[in-house]
Amino acid sequence: MVLSYTKNKELHVFEAENKTREVRARMRDMCFEGEVTIKASKTMEILEITGKIETSISEKCSESLTLLEKMKGRRIAGGITKLVYGIIGKKCPYLASLVMECIDGAILGATVGPLEKAIPQLWRSREKFTKEAIIEFMPHMRNSCVAYTLKEDP
Amino acid sequence: MLQFCRTKFVGFEQESEEILKIFGTLDDTLYAMQIEMKLQLPELVITSITGKMRRFTTPFCEEAQNFLKNAEGLKIEPGFQSQVKKLIGRPGCQHLGNLINECCESIIPALLYMKYKELKEKDPNVLMSEVFGQLKATYPQMESFCTTFSHLNEM
């Protein structure tokens, strides 16, 4: 059967100068096409943020581009989702979704390096590949998902 | 230098007047997974969901598939994203939860587009306000959490 609706979202995370990270998220569906780019510091502060909207059914979305500036200087940490949807989502949920994709990208970019080093080693010695071992390696991930949760964890 | 790359795809298929079939795939540097769910219309309730994790980082990740069934019965209404994180993301897999939310967030634009296409076939000059009006009559719950709807209301 033919699809009635499709959406594509792409995320690219680049290593940039001075240990910063450039994150680009692009989305295209039947009603919207746009892009958001952020530059995040090593300490996860949003240093720069820009966006562009090529297609939108609501004029409010294009108007909301100026709101991106309000995210500048914010730190990617607890409460950021509420902040993004509070500031941008009220005007344009699409744009808020792209900002959130960039935020996820900044976090994933910071995680991918250590994971790329540790995981292949652990896969090679399966008997050592325990939940305790990966939690010890990445303690900040504890309780974040099934792989990083021990039976005794709440 | 490129450090990480992720692509997500969401597709909707109108199985019948009452059932919408939704497909989602996520493929990135670390993970690859797919889901398929059915949504009951006009209630916007997830009636079934299946999925498969094809690439992951740990031998424990696949256990997350068992949490997918937690989404059955979930209604697409304000706050559904937090529910997905709570029921599937946190106990199972954040990326699987992210993919479910990606699919569910597309429901309004998908229904809007499908209604627009349907009405445009009858009237090539159909206005978005007309599309919105008809959609609102079928899905009154949408207006409570969709800013796009409130914007269209002003058009």
Interface residues (C-beta under 8 A of the other chain):
Chain A: M1 V2 L3 S4 Y5 T6 K7 N8 K9 E10 L11 H12 V13 F14 E15 R21 D29 M30 C31 F32 I57 S58 E59 K60 G89 K90 K91 C92 P93 S97 D104 G105 L108 G109 V112 G113 L115 I119 L122 R126 F129 K131 I134 N143 S144 C145 V146 A147 T149
Chain B: M1 L2 Q3 F4 C5 R6 T7 K8 F9 V10 G11 F12 E13 Q14 E15 F23 D28 T29 L30 T57 T58 P59 F60 C61 E63 A64 F67 G89 R90 P91 G92 C93 Q94 N98 E102 E105 S106 P109 A110 L112 Y113 M114 K117 M128 C146 T147 T148 H151 L152
